[in-house]
Amino acid sequence: MVRLIHKAGIAIVLLIIGLSSCVNLKYINSYSSASLKSIQGFETINYSFKQCCLDNCQDKKINNLNLEAEDCDCKMDEKADSVTLILYNAVKGYFDGLNNLSGNELTNYKTDGLTKALNEGNFGSIKIDKQHVDAYSNVSKILLRAFTDEYRKHQLKVYVREANEPLKVLIKFLDLNISGNLAGKLTLQKQRIRSYYFDLTKNLLLSPFEKRRAVQDYFQQLGEIEARQKELQTYSKALKIIAEGHQKLSDNIDHFSTAEIKGLLFQYACDIRDVKTEFDKIKK
């Protein structure tokens, strides 16, 4: 009887420890889940370096009254898109892994997107340095090892610590490509169409009606470009909050069960969801 009571007591203690671990991890899971969903917003951004190149090429043809059907040279922009996609898959893959690990779910995880290489060089608007290649390689190795070595919750600390520095590099680079390089191309596009339509409004050969139509077309195009920029800027805002939250998680991974860190992770999860809502509204 004493042995039975002793065994029952041990079982209850283990159950309490297990439940406590799940409760503690749910705050990491909440942050990682919100981050993953926000990062995946990239897939709904209906614009790219190549599309921007095609738009600019078509605008030039229209402005020059050029009916020739020659192809636009957007090869470097295609490469810029492929680089951005590689970065995105690495960042998404990490948070997908963190979400599964903190939820103790390791089944059916796919690592196909992590097998593509990232090489140094200039790719249109994007310049890849050694630090970017090293960061991508490190995050890929951490992810692949996490799911081939059967990581579990008690190894989550190693996963977060090892990935933090290279992950920061990748998020910053992804952010630069989207909110800097691509959004910058849209700024140049705005300046170009403004110059074109400004010249039209000063053209003495056009009637007042034609000039009004030109102004109307200008504001319509301007609105479309600014909506794209707003979308990219909002996605950038989410990336910055996610990176900041991961830094806090990495700094306090040994104390993530304390009330203060739980509250901090909860707040980051809420902030990320708020930005995701803002992003989704722009899409409508």
GIZIBEL-V977569 format. One record per residue. RES is the residue in three letters. SS is DSSP state (H for helix, E for strand, L for the rest). OMEGA is omega in radians with two decimals (NA if undefined). BURIAL is b if it has 24 or more other C-alpha atoms within 12 Angstrom, else e. Layout:
res & ss & omega & burial
RES & SS & OMEGA & BURIAL
RES & SS & OMEGA & BURIAL
This chain:
res & ss & omega & burial
MET & L & -3.14 & e
VAL & H & 3.13 & e
ARG & H & 3.13 & e
LEU & H & 3.13 & e
ILE & H & -3.14 & e
HIS & H & 3.13 & e
LYS & H & 3.14 & e
ALA & H & 3.12 & e
GLY & H & 3.12 & e
ILE & H & -3.13 & e
ALA & H & 3.13 & e
ILE & H & 3.12 & e
VAL & H & 3.13 & e
LEU & H & 3.11 & e
LEU & H & 3.13 & e
ILE & H & 3.12 & e
ILE & H & -3.14 & e
GLY & H & 3.13 & e
LEU & H & 3.13 & e
SER & H & 3.13 & e
SER & H & 3.12 & b
CYS & H & -3.14 & e
VAL & H & 3.14 & e
ASN & H & -3.09 & b
LEU & H & -3.07 & b
LYS & H & 3.12 & b
TYR & H & 3.03 & b
ILE & H & 3.14 & b
ASN & H & 3.12 & b
SER & H & 3.11 & b
TYR & H & -3.08 & b
SER & H & 3.12 & b
SER & H & 3.11 & b
ALA & H & 3.13 & b
SER & H & -3.12 & b
LEU & H & -3.13 & b
LYS & H & 3.14 & b
SER & H & 3.12 & b
ILE & H & -3.13 & b
GLN & H & 3.04 & b
GLY & H & 3.08 & b
PHE & H & -3.07 & b
GLU & H & 3.13 & e
THR & H & 3.10 & e
ILE & L & -3.03 & b
ASN & L & 3.11 & e
TYR & L & -3.04 & b
SER & L & 3.08 & b
PHE & H & -3.13 & b
LYS & H & -3.13 & b
GLN & H & 3.10 & b
CYS & H & 3.11 & b
CYS & H & -3.14 & b
LEU & H & 3.12 & b
ASP & H & -3.14 & b
ASN & H & -3.14 & b
CYS & H & 3.13 & e
GLN & H & 3.12 & b
ASP & H & 3.14 & e
LYS & H & 3.12 & e
LYS & H & 3.14 & e
ILE & H & -3.12 & e
ASN & H & -3.14 & e
ASN & L & -3.11 & e
LEU & L & -3.09 & e
ASN & L & -3.12 & e
LEU & L & 3.14 & e
GLU & L & -3.04 & e
ALA & L & -3.12 & e
GLU & L & -3.10 & e
ASP & L & 3.06 & e
CYS & L & -3.13 & e
ASP & L & -3.10 & e
CYS & L & -3.08 & b
LYS & H & -3.13 & e
MET & H & 3.11 & b
ASP & H & 3.05 & b
GLU & H & 3.11 & b
LYS & H & 3.10 & b
ALA & H & 3.10 & b
ASP & H & -3.12 & b
SER & H & 3.09 & b
VAL & H & 3.13 & b
THR & H & 3.14 & b
LEU & H & 3.10 & b
ILE & H & 3.11 & b
LEU & H & -3.14 & b
TYR & H & -3.11 & b
ASN & H & 3.12 & b
ALA & H & -3.14 & b
VAL & H & 3.11 & b
LYS & H & -3.13 & b
GLY & H & 3.13 & b
TYR & H & -3.09 & b
PHE & H & 3.01 & b
ASP & H & 3.10 & b
GLY & H & 3.12 & b
LEU & H & 3.12 & b
ASN & H & 3.13 & b
ASN & H & -3.13 & b
LEU & H & 3.13 & b
SER & H & 3.05 & b
GLY & L & 3.13 & b
ASN & L & 3.13 & b
GLU & L & -3.09 & e
LEU & L & -3.06 & b
THR & L & 3.04 & e
ASN & L & 3.10 & e
TYR & L & -3.09 & e
LYS & L & -3.14 & e
THR & L & -3.10 & b
ASP & H & -3.07 & e
GLY & H & -3.09 & e
LEU & H & -3.08 & b
THR & L & 3.13 & e
LYS & L & -3.08 & e
ALA & L & 3.03 & e
LEU & L & -3.04 & b
ASN & L & 3.09 & b
GLU & L & 3.08 & e
GLY & E & 3.09 & e
ASN & E & -3.13 & e
PHE & E & -3.09 & b
GLY & L & -3.12 & b
SER & L & -3.02 & b
ILE & E & 3.04 & b
LYS & E & -3.12 & b
ILE & E & 3.12 & b
ASP & L & -3.13 & e
LYS & H & -3.12 & e
GLN & H & 3.12 & e
HIS & H & 3.11 & b
VAL & H & -3.14 & b
ASP & H & -3.13 & e
ALA & H & 3.13 & b
TYR & H & 3.14 & b
SER & H & -3.13 & b
ASN & H & 3.13 & b
VAL & H & 3.13 & b
SER & H & 3.14 & b
LYS & H & -3.14 & b
ILE & H & 3.14 & b
LEU & H & -3.11 & b
LEU & H & 3.14 & b
ARG & H & -3.11 & e
ALA & H & -3.05 & b
PHE & H & 3.03 & b
THR & H & 3.11 & e
ASP & L & 3.12 & e
GLU & L & 3.05 & e
TYR & L & 3.04 & b
ARG & L & -3.04 & b
LYS & H & -3.09 & b
HIS & H & 3.11 & e
GLN & H & -3.12 & e
LEU & H & -3.13 & b
LYS & H & 3.13 & b
VAL & H & -3.13 & e
TYR & H & -3.10 & b
VAL & H & -3.10 & b
ARG & H & -3.07 & b
GLU & H & -3.05 & b
ALA & H & -2.96 & b
ASN & H & -3.08 & b
GLU & H & 3.10 & b
PRO & H & 3.12 & b
LEU & H & 3.11 & b
LYS & H & 3.14 & b
VAL & H & -3.11 & b
LEU & H & 3.13 & b
ILE & H & 3.12 & b
LYS & H & -3.14 & b
PHE & H & 3.09 & b
LEU & H & 3.12 & b
ASP & H & 3.14 & b
LEU & H & 3.14 & b
ASN & H & -3.06 & b
ILE & H & -3.05 & b
SER & H & 3.13 & b
GLY & H & -3.04 & b
ASN & H & -3.09 & b
LEU & H & 3.11 & b
ALA & H & 3.10 & b
GLY & H & 3.08 & b
LYS & H & 3.12 & b
LEU & H & 3.07 & b
THR & H & 3.09 & b
LEU & H & 3.10 & e
GLN & H & 3.09 & b
LYS & H & -3.13 & b
GLN & H & -3.11 & e
ARG & H & -3.11 & e
ILE & H & 3.09 & b
ARG & H & 3.12 & e
SER & H & -3.12 & e
TYR & H & -3.09 & e
TYR & H & 3.05 & b
PHE & H & 3.10 & e
ASP & H & 3.13 & e
LEU & H & -3.11 & b
THR & H & 3.12 & b
LYS & L & -3.13 & e
ASN & L & -3.09 & e
LEU & L & -3.12 & e
LEU & L & -3.14 & e
LEU & L & 3.11 & e
SER & L & 3.07 & e
PRO & H & 3.13 & e
PHE & H & -3.14 & e
GLU & H & 3.11 & e
LYS & H & 3.10 & e
ARG & H & 3.10 & e
ARG & H & 3.12 & e
ALA & H & 3.12 & b
VAL & H & 3.11 & b
GLN & H & 3.12 & e
ASP & H & -3.13 & e
TYR & H & -3.10 & b
PHE & H & 3.08 & e
GLN & H & 3.11 & e
GLN & H & 3.13 & b
LEU & H & 3.13 & b
GLY & H & 3.13 & e
GLU & H & -3.13 & e
ILE & H & -3.12 & b
GLU & H & 3.08 & b
ALA & H & 3.09 & b
ARG & H & 3.13 & b
GLN & H & 3.12 & b
LYS & H & 3.11 & b
GLU & H & 3.14 & b
LEU & H & 3.14 & b
GLN & H & 3.13 & b
THR & H & 3.08 & b
TYR & H & 3.10 & b
SER & H & 3.13 & b
LYS & H & 3.13 & b
ALA & H & -3.14 & b
LEU & H & -3.13 & b
LYS & H & 3.13 & b
ILE & H & 3.13 & b
ILE & H & 3.13 & b
ALA & H & 3.12 & b
GLU & H & 3.13 & b
GLY & H & -3.14 & b
HIS & H & 3.08 & b
GLN & H & 3.11 & b
LYS & H & 3.13 & b
LEU & H & 3.13 & b
SER & H & -3.13 & b
ASP & H & -3.02 & e
ASN & L & -3.05 & e
ILE & H & 3.10 & b
ASP & H & -3.07 & e
HIS & H & -3.04 & e
PHE & L & 3.13 & b
SER & L & 3.13 & e
THR & L & -3.08 & e
ALA & H & -3.11 & e
GLU & H & -3.12 & e
ILE & H & 3.06 & b
LYS & H & 3.14 & b
GLY & H & -3.14 & e
LEU & H & 3.12 & b
LEU & H & 3.11 & b
PHE & H & -3.14 & b
GLN & H & 3.10 & b
TYR & H & 3.12 & b
ALA & H & 3.13 & b
CYS & H & -3.14 & b
ASP & H & 3.14 & b
ILE & H & 3.12 & b
ARG & H & 3.12 & b
ASP & H & 3.13 & e
VAL & H & 3.09 & b
LYS & H & 3.09 & b
THR & H & 3.09 & e
GLU & H & -3.14 & e
PHE & H & -3.12 & b
ASP & H & 3.12 & e
LYS & H & 3.11 & e
ILE & H & -3.10 & b
LYS & H & -3.06 & b
LYS & L & NA & e
